């Protein structure tokens, strides 16, 4: 049904203590954030249902399981940088968890910081061990949420 409104939108439905929660997602399309917010504004008030616009932040204390294994991002590190166009991006160091597809890393980062803050990033790259050795500016992933919140307020993430 939501695809009839906009094919790129998505929804997740969960149930906790008898309350069903529907999270409307822009699926990575920042230009669709206003539409998702409007959907929640016009959603009917139905007892036992809760509607949320955009995936909320979860932090990084979780295990992410995927077809080839699992990762625990709470020990990861990140390095703020600019992409080729000058937009904010990050490199992610997974502390020994090699051979993880960049798309999995993006999903883990979006899950941790939430959809709105993830929208502040132009891209998310997986760092090589050489990248890590060449910089002393790596930050623990636990500070990525406040870093992105400050970036969103200032409109700039790097000095």
N, C-alpha and C positions, 0 to 999 in steps of 0.2 A: 504494500500500500504506500509506504513512504517513497518507494522508487517511482511511483506515478507523479509525485510532486517534483522530484529531482533525482535522476538515476544515480548520481554520485553519492547521495546521502545513505547513511546506514543507521541502524538502531540496535541496541543491546537491551535485552530484557532480563532482569534478575528478580529473585524473590527472597526476602528476608523478613522473618517474623510476620508473615502474612501481608506484607506490603510489597507490591510489585513496583519495581523501578524501571523506567524506560530512559535510556541515555541515547539521545539523538546525536549522531556524529556526522561531521563534514568529511570524514575519511581522508584527512590531509589536505583538503581544499580550503585554504584560508578565506578565499573569496565567498565561500558558502557559510561562514560563521554567522553573519546576520540572518540568513534564512533559518538556520538551526535555532537561533535565539527567538525568532519570530514564531516558529513552530511551538516552542515551549510556552510562549506568551499566550497563544491562542488555544492551547490544549485545554480540553474541558476539565473541570474539577470533578474528579471521580474518586469516591471513597475507596481507599486501599491501593491507590495508584499514585506514583510520584514521577514527575517528568523532569529531566535534567538536560540542559543544553551543553553539549561537548563533554568529552571524557574528562573526569576530574583527575587531579594528581593523586598518585598512590604512594609516592616516595619510592625508595629502592630496596626496601627490606621485603623481598619476595623472591620466589623461584619461578622463572619463566620456562615452561616446558614446550618443546617443539618436536617435530618429527625426528630430528637427528640427536636429540638429547635435551639438556637443560642448562640454564645459566643462572647464577645468583649475582645480580649486578651491584649489591651493596659494597663490594670492594673495588669496583671500577673507578677509573679516574678520567677526567676530561681536560682538554686544552681549548680555551676559546681562540678563535681565529677568524679571519675573513676569507670568504670564497673569492673566486675570480672577479665577481662583480662588486665586491666590497661589502657584501651582506654578511651578517653574523652566522658563523658555522661553528661546529665543535669537532674535535677529534676525540675518539674514545679509546682508552686503553683498558683492555679487559683482564689485565693481570694474569697472563698465562692461558687464558681460554682462547686458544687460537682456532682458526678455521671456522669462524661463525660468520655466516652471510651478513653483509651490511644491512640488508632489509630486516633481518631479525634484530640487529642492534637498534635500528630505527624504531621498531615496534616496542622494544624494551624501554628506550628512552622516552618515547611518547607515553607509554604506560606510567612511567615514573613521574614525569613532569606534568602530564595532562595535555589534552589536545590544544588548549589555548596557548600555553607557554611553548609547546612544541612548534606552534605556528610562528613563533619569533625566530626560529632557526631556518636559515636558508638550506642548510644541509648538515649531515652528521656522517663523519668519516671514521673508519676503523684505523687506528694508529698501528704502525709497525713498531717493532722493538727499537729500530733505529730512530724513529720519531721520538720515542720516549727518552732515549739516551741523550738526544740533542736538545732537550729543554728541561729547565728546572721549574717551569711555571705550571706543572700539572696540578690540578685541584681534585679533591675527593668528590665523587659523584653525589655525595650527600649535600653538597652546597650548590648543586646545579639549579634546584628550584629557586632559592633566594637570588642566585646570580641572574637567572632569566627574569625574575620579577623586577629586579633593579634595572635590568636592561630595558624591559618594556616601559618602565616609568621614564627613564632617561631618553629612550630612543636610540641609545648607542651602548654597545657592550664592551668595547675596547677603547682604551685611551691611546 
